[in-house]
């Protein structure tokens, strides 16, 4: 008993230590989990708010940009405008007639205040100029026009901010050039549409934009970054531009989230596409607001940790009182069983889970003697089974010897047909019982089929014949494998349900060939019986229902063969049936070809 007290004492120490470690670990996990959850919730809430603000601003900006693009597109595709811009016969009268039309279109735009100047240059160099900056325009010579960014490109715009090239140097303002060149197919005529947009078109939609303290708002255009300060866009370089997008679940899949720097100085970057011209609004979010919340959480976390530790100590004490005494009692009982005492002990059957163990031990003790008695009985039954197995091994030999005696008696009495039938039956029975192999070479299956057909020929008086009409490659007889008893049920169906109902002589032909498409082996069994309809042929390969099975439906054997082929080789193999009423039936067995010789 002393050694059990010592072990019991060590268990108490282990339980106490493990409980304390467990509670301490749980406390740390809870604290870390709360911090991570708080960080994640703050981050997601902030990101969703930022995404919504960027979406709202991007929608307004996109609407204004599309309106400016629509003005250029109208000039490019309106028939009257194209005639004026690209026809060589343009005259002053035509320019005068088009000016009111363009002016009316231009003046109805909501974005007119942001279009500093709008210039149309037709194929003859004639110009129309609109906008607030028309009074501040230098002479528009071909050399000056060529200095406009993208002037000779099919389309260029919303890619950079430059000084207005058409204004006096001292009065030039920042502008966003949008240009389009028109050409007339088959000629060298070209016209130009140039719009100079004030950056305030972008900043005007951001006046009510709110950001957390320390945040900043950027505009990305043409691969460049511009900080947004009031009505000004100032180009700057984004430090440590991230390469990998963070995997954050946002409301819009097109919203991109990146991280700048790491640790305490990490900043989140949210980029939202305007939706046109590869333009983006970017907001950089500092992590300062979260850092300021951490001191307020320290006191509550410390109190939570101390409370969990106290509860852990109480748990360790309760576990000791509930578990240690029953474990000692169970250990003593196991020692008695080890010494051969299998008596019943009700003292270990408590009304709890450990009592279930005690009841199991008592039940085990009570079952040992009965188990030993059953073992003696099992030994006796085993001897009886071995005797019956030896007896069953004698029965097939008795059958083969009896058939052999019948064969010799028929030979002596000059009855060769009986002798041949008995020999074929003997070989059939031996093939059934000699092996448990599922797959056999073709030549073994042909031999079995020949023995079966020999018996049927005598039964029908020689009115049916089996003709092996074609074997593409004799090597297939040895190299191609087939499930045992595949062809016999098919020939049996052909005789009983195809040829016999015809009431006259019949023939079954067999062909073995390869499928040139994939190398599979095809065995075709053809009879000249009564045939069947397409519906009957399809039903032959379906699993028979209870009524059909009870009535021995004519094609139940074909379904069995079809499923065995698929179980052996896969769904691509099995049977297919081609039949025509009054003509006959062809059943094709598809087998996998033998592996190529190395």
C-alpha positions in Angstrom: 0.0 0.0 0.0 2.9 2.3 0.7 4.1 2.3 -2.9 0.6 3.2 -4.1 0.5 6.2 -1.7 3.8 7.4 -3.1 2.5 7.1 -6.7 -0.7 8.7 -5.7 1.2 11.6 -4.3 3.2 12.1 -7.5 -0.1 12.1 -9.5 -1.4 14.9 -7.3 1.6 16.9 -8.1 1.3 16.2 -11.8 -2.4 17.0 -11.8 -1.8 20.3 -10.0 1.1 21.3 -12.3 -0.8 20.3 -15.4 -3.9 22.2 -14.3 -1.9 25.3 -13.6 -0.1 25.1 -16.9 -3.3 24.5 -18.6 -5.1 27.5 -17.0 -2.1 29.7 -17.7 -2.0 28.6 -21.3 -5.7 29.2 -21.6 -5.3 32.6 -20.2 -2.5 33.5 -22.7 -4.5 32.1 -25.5 -7.6 34.1 -24.5 -5.5 37.2 -24.1 -3.8 36.8 -27.5 -7.0 35.8 -29.1 -8.8 38.8 -27.8 -6.0 41.1 -29.0 -6.0 39.5 -32.4 -9.8 39.6 -32.6 -9.8 43.2 -31.6 -7.1 44.0 -34.2 -9.0 42.0 -36.9 -12.3 43.6 -36.1 -10.8 47.1 -36.0 -8.9 46.5 -39.2 -12.0 45.1 -41.0 -14.3 47.8 -39.8 -11.8 50.5 -40.8 -11.2 48.8 -44.2 -15.0 48.5 -45.0 -15.5 52.2 -44.0 -12.6 53.2 -46.2 -13.8 51.0 -49.1 -17.3 52.6 -48.9 -15.9 56.1 -48.9 -13.6 55.3 -51.9 -16.5 53.7 -53.8 -18.7 56.7 -53.3 -15.9 59.1 -54.4 -14.9 56.9 -57.3 -18.5 56.7 -58.6 -18.7 60.5 -58.8 -15.3 60.9 -60.4 -16.0 58.1 -63.0 -19.2 59.8 -63.9 -17.4 63.1 -64.6 -14.6 61.4 -66.5 -17.0 59.4 -68.7 -18.9 62.6 -69.5 -15.6 64.2 -70.8 -14.9 61.0 -72.8 -18.4 61.0 -74.2 -17.8 64.6 -75.5 -14.7 63.4 -77.4 -16.5 60.3 -78.7 -19.4 62.4 -79.9 -17.1 64.5 -81.9 -15.4 61.4 -83.3 -18.5 59.5 -84.3 -21.2 62.1 -85.1 -21.7 62.0 -88.9 -21.8 65.8 -89.2 -18.7 66.3 -87.1 -16.8 63.6 -89.0 -17.7 65.3 -92.2 -16.5 68.6 -90.9 -13.3 67.2 -89.4 -12.2 64.8 -92.1 -13.7 66.1 -95.4 -11.3 68.0 -97.6 -14.1 70.3 -98.8 -14.6 71.9 -95.3 -15.3 75.6 -95.7 -15.8 78.6 -93.5 -19.5 78.3 -94.0 -19.4 74.7 -92.8 -17.4 75.7 -89.7 -19.8 78.5 -88.9 -22.7 76.0 -89.2 -21.0 73.4 -86.9 -19.9 75.9 -84.3 -23.3 76.4 -82.7 -23.8 72.6 -82.6 -20.6 72.0 -80.8 -21.0 75.0 -78.5 -24.5 73.7 -77.5 -23.1 70.2 -76.8 -20.2 71.7 -74.8 -22.3 74.1 -72.7 -24.8 71.4 -71.6 -22.0 69.4 -69.9 -22.1 69.2 -66.1 -18.3 69.1 -66.2 -17.9 72.3 -68.4 -16.4 74.3 -65.5 -13.5 71.8 -65.3 -12.7 71.8 -69.1 -10.1 74.5 -69.3 -10.1 74.4 -73.1 -11.6 72.1 -75.8 -9.9 72.2 -79.2 -11.0 70.7 -82.5 -8.5 70.7 -85.4 -9.9 69.5 -88.8 -7.9 67.9 -91.7 -7.3 71.3 -93.2 -5.8 72.8 -90.0 -8.9 74.8 -89.1 -9.5 75.1 -85.4 -12.4 75.5 -83.0 -11.6 76.4 -79.4 -13.9 76.4 -76.4 -13.4 76.8 -72.7 -12.6 79.4 -70.0 -8.9 79.5 -71.0 -9.5 80.5 -74.6 -8.4 84.1 -73.9 -5.0 82.8 -72.7 -3.9 80.9 -75.8 -0.7 81.2 -77.8 -0.7 80.8 -81.6 -1.7 77.2 -82.4 1.0 76.4 -85.0 1.6 72.8 -86.1 4.8 72.8 -84.0 3.0 74.0 -80.9 0.2 71.4 -81.4 2.8 68.6 -81.7 4.0 69.4 -78.2 0.6 68.3 -76.8 1.1 64.9 -75.0 -0.4 62.1 -77.1 -1.4 64.5 -80.0 -0.4 62.0 -82.7 -1.8 58.9 -81.0 -5.1 57.3 -81.7 -6.1 57.9 -78.1 -4.3 59.3 -75.1 -5.6 60.7 -71.9 -5.8 60.5 -68.1 -2.2 59.5 -67.8 -0.3 62.6 -66.5 -0.6 66.2 -65.3 1.4 68.8 -67.3 1.6 72.6 -67.6 -1.0 73.8 -70.2 1.1 73.8 -73.5 -1.4 76.2 -75.2 -1.2 78.9 -72.5 1.3 81.7 -72.0 4.2 80.3 -69.9 3.5 82.8 -67.1 -0.2 81.9 -66.9 0.0 78.2 -67.6 -2.0 76.0 -65.2 -1.8 72.3 -64.3 -4.0 70.3 -66.7 -4.8 66.7 -67.7 -4.6 66.4 -71.5 -7.1 64.1 -73.3 -6.5 63.7 -77.0 -7.8 61.7 -79.9 -6.7 61.5 -83.5 -9.2 60.7 -86.3 -8.2 59.4 -89.7 -10.1 58.7 -92.9 -9.4 55.3 -94.4 -7.6 55.3 -97.7 -6.5 59.0 -97.3 -3.8 60.9 -95.4 -6.4 63.2 -93.8 -6.4 63.4 -90.0 -8.1 65.5 -87.4 -7.5 66.0 -83.7 -9.7 66.4 -80.7 -7.9 67.9 -77.6 -9.4 68.5 -74.2 -7.5 70.0 -71.3 -9.1 69.1 -67.9 -8.5 70.8 -64.6 -7.3 68.5 -61.8 -10.2 70.1 -59.8 -12.5 67.7 -61.6 -11.0 65.0 -59.4 -10.6 67.0 -56.2 -14.1 68.5 -56.3 -15.6 65.0 -55.6 -13.3 64.6 -52.6 -14.1 67.7 -50.7 -16.4 65.9 -48.2 -14.0 62.9 -47.9 -13.2 62.1 -44.3 -10.1 60.1 -43.1 -8.7 59.0 -39.7 -6.0 61.1 -38.1 -2.7 60.6 -39.8 -4.3 59.1 -43.0 -3.6 60.4 -46.5 -5.4 60.2 -49.9 -3.6 59.5 -53.2 -4.6 59.6 -56.8 -3.0 57.0 -59.2 -2.9 57.9 -62.9 -0.6 56.6 -65.6 1.5 54.7 -63.1 2.2 57.9 -61.1 1.0 58.8 -57.6 -0.4 62.2 -56.7 -1.2 63.4 -53.2 -4.5 65.2 -52.9 -4.3 68.5 -50.9 -7.3 70.6 -51.3 -7.7 71.4 -55.0 -4.1 70.4 -55.9 -2.7 67.1 -57.1 1.0 66.9 -56.3 3.1 64.1 -57.7 5.0 62.0 -55.2 6.7 58.7 -54.8 5.0 56.0 -52.7 7.7 54.5 -50.4 8.1 50.8 -50.2 5.4 50.1 -52.8 4.0 46.6 -51.9 4.2 43.8 -54.4 1.7 41.3 -52.9 -2.0 41.9 -52.3 -3.3 41.0 -48.8 -6.0 38.3 -48.7 -8.7 40.4 -47.1 -12.5 39.7 -47.6 -13.8 43.0 -48.9 -17.3 43.9 -50.2 -16.0 44.5 -53.7 -13.6 42.0 -55.3 -11.9 44.8 -57.1 -10.8 46.5 -53.9 -7.1 45.9 -53.2 -5.5 46.0 -49.8 -1.7 46.2 -49.2 0.6 46.7 -46.3 3.4 49.3 -46.1 6.3 48.6 -43.7 6.0 46.2 -40.8 5.6 46.2 -37.0 4.6 49.4 -35.2 5.0 51.5 -38.3 2.9 49.3 -40.5 0.3 51.1 -42.6 -2.6 49.7 -44.6 -3.1 50.8 -48.2 -6.5 50.5 -49.8 -6.7 51.0 -53.5 -10.0 51.2 -55.4 -10.3 51.4 -59.2 -12.2 54.3 -60.7 -13.4 51.8 -63.4 -11.9 53.6 -66.5 -8.4 54.3 -67.9 -6.6 52.4 -65.1 -7.2 55.1 -62.6 -7.3 54.5 -58.8 -8.1 56.2 -55.6 -5.8 55.2 -52.7 -6.1 55.8 -49.0 -3.2 55.1 -46.6 -4.4 54.2 -43.1 -2.1 54.5 -40.1 -2.2 52.0 -37.2 -2.1 54.7 -34.5 -5.8 54.4 -33.4 -5.4 50.8 -32.5 -2.1 51.4 -30.6 -3.9 54.0 -28.5 -6.5 51.5 -27.4 -4.0 49.0 -25.9 -3.3 50.7 -22.6 -7.0 50.7 -21.8 -7.2 47.0 -22.1 -4.2 46.1 -19.9 -6.0 46.3 -16.5 -8.9 44.1 -17.7 -6.6 41.5 -19.1 -4.5 41.3 -15.9 -7.7 40.8 -13.8 -9.0 38.2 -16.2 -5.7 36.3 -16.0 -5.7 36.3 -12.2 -9.3 35.1 -12.1 -8.5 32.2 -14.5 -5.5 31.1 -12.4 -7.6 31.0 -9.2 -10.2 29.0 -10.9 -7.5 26.7 -12.1 -6.2 26.0 -8.6 -9.7 25.3 -7.4 -10.2 22.9 -10.3 -6.9 21.1 -9.5 -8.1 20.5 -5.9 -11.5 19.2 -6.9 -10.0 16.9 -9.5 -7.7 15.4 -6.7 -10.7 14.8 -4.4 -12.8 13.2 -7.1 -10.3 11.1 -9.1 -7.4 10.0 -6.8 -9.2 7.7 -4.3 -11.1 5.7 -7.0 -8.0 5.3 -9.1 -6.1 3.7 -6.1 -9.0 1.3 -5.5 -9.0 0.3 -9.2 -5.3 -0.3 -9.0 -5.6 -2.6 -6.0 -8.3 -4.6 -7.8 -6.2 -5.1 -10.9 -3.4 -6.4 -8.7 -5.8 -9.1 -7.3 -6.9 -10.1 -10.8 -3.2 -10.4 -11.8 -2.7 -12.8 -8.8 -5.7 -15.0 -10.0 -8.5 -13.6 -7.8 -11.5 -13.2 -10.2 -14.1 -12.7 -7.4 -16.8 -10.1 -7.6 -15.9 -6.7 -5.8 -18.9 -4.4 -5.4 -16.8 -1.7 -3.7 -15.4 -0.4 -7.1 -18.8 0.1 -8.7 -19.4 3.8 -8.0 -22.2 5.9 -9.5 -20.0 7.7 -12.0 -17.7 7.1 -15.0 -15.0 5.4 -12.9 -17.8 3.2 -11.5 -18.4 2.1 -15.1 -14.7 1.0 -15.3 -15.2 -0.9 -12.0 -18.3 -2.6 -13.4 -16.3 -3.5 -16.5 -13.6 -5.0 -14.4 -16.1 -7.1 -12.5 -17.8 -8.2 -15.7 -14.4 -9.1 -17.2 -13.5 -11.2 -14.1 -16.8 -13.0 -14.3 -16.3 -13.7 -18.0 -12.8 -15.2 -17.8 -13.9 -18.7 -16.7 -16.7 -18.8 -19.3 -14.2 -17.7 -21.9 -11.9 -20.5 -21.1 -14.8 -23.0 -21.4 -15.7 -21.6 -24.8 -12.2 -21.9 -25.9 -12.3 -25.7 -25.2 -15.6 -25.9 -27.1 -14.1 -23.9 -30.0 -11.1 -26.3 -30.2 -13.6 -29.3 -30.5 -15.6 -27.5 -33.3 -12.4 -26.7 -35.1 -11.5 -30.4 -35.3 -15.0 -31.2 -36.6 -14.6 -28.5 -39.3 -11.2 -29.8 -40.4 -12.7 -33.3 -40.7 -15.6 -32.1 -42.9 -13.1 -30.2 -45.1 -11.1 -33.3 -45.6 -14.3 -35.2 -46.4 -15.3 -32.5 -49.0 -12.0 -32.9 -50.8 -12.9 -36.6 -51.4 -16.2 -35.8 -53.1 -14.9 -34.2 -56.3 -12.5 -37.1 -56.9 -15.4 -39.5 -56.5 -17.4 -37.6 -59.1 -14.5 -37.4 -61.6 -13.8 -41.2 -61.1 -17.5 -42.0 -61.6 -17.6 -39.9 -64.9 -14.4 -41.6 -66.0 -16.0 -45.0 -65.5 -19.1 -44.0 -67.5 -16.9 -42.8 -70.3 -15.0 -46.1 -70.6 -18.2 -48.1 -70.3 -19.7 -46.0 -73.2 -16.5 -46.5 -75.2 -16.6 -50.3 -74.7 -20.3 -50.3 -75.7 -19.5 -48.3 -78.8 -21.4 -45.1 -77.7 -18.8 -42.4 -78.6 -21.4 -39.6 -78.2 -22.0 -40.5 -74.6 -18.3 -40.8 -74.0 -17.6 -37.4 -75.6 -20.4 -35.7 -73.6 -19.2 -37.2 -70.3 -15.6 -36.1 -71.1 -16.8 -32.6 -71.8 -18.9 -32.5 -68.6 -15.9 -33.8 -66.6 -13.7 -31.0 -68.0 -16.4 -28.5 -67.2 -16.7 -29.6 -63.6 -13.0 -29.6 -63.2 -12.7 -26.1 -64.6 -15.3 -24.9 -62.1 -13.6 -26.4 -59.1 -9.9 -26.4 -59.8 -9.2 -22.7 -59.4 -10.4 -19.5 -57.7 -8.7 -17.2 -60.2 -11.1 -14.5 -61.5 -9.2 -13.9 -64.8 -8.0 -16.6 -67.2 -6.3 -16.5 -70.6 -8.7 -16.6 -73.7 -7.6 -20.1 -74.7 -8.9 -21.5 -71.3 -12.2 -19.7 -71.8 -12.4 -21.0 -75.4 -11.7 -24.6 -74.1 -14.5 -24.3 -71.5 -16.9 -22.9 -74.2 -16.0 -25.8 -76.5 -16.8 -28.4 -73.8 -20.2 -26.7 -73.2 -21.0 -26.5 -76.9 -20.1 -30.2 -77.3 -22.9 -31.1 -74.8 -25.4 -28.8 -76.5 -24.6 -30.2 -80.0 -25.6 -33.7 -78.8 -28.7 -32.2 -77.1 -29.9 -30.6 -80.4 -28.8 -33.4 -82.6 -26.1 -31.5 -84.4 -28.5 -28.7 -85.7 -26.5 -26.0 -84.1 -22.8 -25.2 -84.9 -20.2 -23.0 -83.3 -17.7 -21.5 -85.8 -14.6 -19.5 -84.8 -14.6 -17.5 -88.0 -11.7 -15.1 -87.4 -8.9 -14.5 -84.8 -6.8 -11.5 -85.7 -3.8 -12.5 -83.6 -3.2 -16.0 -82.2 -1.0 -14.4 -79.5 -4.2 -12.9 -78.0 -5.3 -16.4 -76.9 -2.4 -16.4 -74.3 -1.9 -12.7 -73.5 -5.5 -11.4 -73.2 -7.3 -12.1 -69.9 -11.1 -12.6 -69.4 -13.2 -13.3 -66.4 -14.0 -17.0 -66.1 -17.4 -18.1 -67.4 -17.9 -14.9 -69.6 -18.6 -16.5 -73.0 -20.7 -19.6 -71.9 -23.7 -17.5 -70.7 -23.7 -15.5 -73.9 -23.7 -18.7 -76.1 -26.4 -20.2 -73.9 -28.6 -17.1 -74.4 -27.9 -17.3 -78.2 -29.0 -21.0 -78.3 -32.0 -20.9 -75.9 -33.5 -17.5 -76.7 -32.2 -16.9 -80.3 -31.9 -20.2 -82.3 -34.2 -22.6 -80.4 -37.4 -20.4 -80.8 -36.6 -20.2 -84.6 -37.4 -23.9 -84.9 -34.6 -24.7 -87.4 -30.9 -25.2 -87.5 -28.7 -22.3 -86.4 -25.1 -21.1 -86.2 -23.1 -19.1 -83.6 -19.9 -17.5 -85.0 -17.1 -16.0 -83.0 -14.6 -13.3 -84.0 -11.6 -11.9 -82.1 -10.1 -8.7 -83.3 -8.6 -5.5 -82.0 -10.2 -2.0 -81.9 -7.9 0.1 -84.0 -8.8 3.3 -82.0 -7.5 2.2 -78.6 -6.1 -1.3 -78.9 -9.0 -3.0 -76.9 -9.8 -6.6 -77.7 -13.3 -7.2 -79.2 -14.9 -10.6 -79.1 -18.1 -10.7 -81.3 -20.6 -13.6 -80.8 -23.2 -13.6 -83.6 -26.2 -15.9 -83.9 -28.8 -16.2 -86.7 -31.7 -16.5 -84.3 -35.0 -14.6 -84.0 -33.2 -11.4 -82.8 -34.8 -8.7 -80.6 -35.9 -5.1 -80.7 -33.8 -2.1 -79.7 -35.8 -1.8 -76.4 -35.2 -5.5 -75.6 -31.5 -5.1 -76.3 -31.2 -2.1 -74.0 -33.2 -3.8 -71.3 -30.9 -6.9 -71.5 -28.0 -4.9 -69.9 -30.1 -3.5 -67.1 -30.4 -5.0 -63.7 -33.6 -7.2 -63.6 -36.3 -6.3 -61.2 -37.8 -8.8 -58.6 -40.6 -10.0 -61.0 -38.1 -10.6 -63.9 -35.7 -12.4 -61.6 -38.4 -14.6 -60.3 -39.6 -15.4 -63.8 -36.0 -16.1 -65.0 -36.1 -13.3 -67.5 -34.3 -14.2 -70.7 -31.4 -11.7 -70.4 -30.7 -11.8 -66.7 -27.4 -13.7 -67.4 -26.2 -11.0 -69.8 -26.5 -8.3 -67.1 -24.5 -10.5 -64.8 -21.7 -10.9 -67.3 -21.7 -7.1 -68.2 -21.4 -6.1 -64.5 -18.6 -8.6 -63.9 -16.6 -7.2 -66.8 -17.0 -3.7 -65.5 -16.0 -4.7 -62.0 -12.9 -6.4 -63.4 -11.7 -3.7 -65.9 -13.7 -0.5 -65.4 -16.8 1.3 -66.8 -15.3 1.6 -70.2 -15.5 -2.2 -70.7 -18.4 -4.7 -70.8 -21.1 -5.8 -73.3 -22.8 -4.1 -76.2 -25.7 -5.6 -78.2 -26.7 -5.2 -81.9 -29.8 -7.0 -82.9 -32.5 -7.0 -85.6 -35.7 -9.0 -85.3 -35.8 -11.9 -87.7 -32.1 -11.5 -88.6 -30.0 -12.3 -85.5 -28.0 -10.8 -82.7 -24.4 -9.8 -82.2 -23.0 -9.4 -78.7 -19.6 -7.6 -78.4 -17.4 -8.2 -75.4 -14.9 -5.4 -75.0 -11.7 -6.3 -73.0 -8.5 -4.3 -72.4 -5.7 -5.2 -74.8 -2.7 -7.1 -73.4 0.2 -4.9 -72.3 2.9 -4.1 -74.9 5.9 -6.4 -74.9 9.1 -4.8 -73.6 
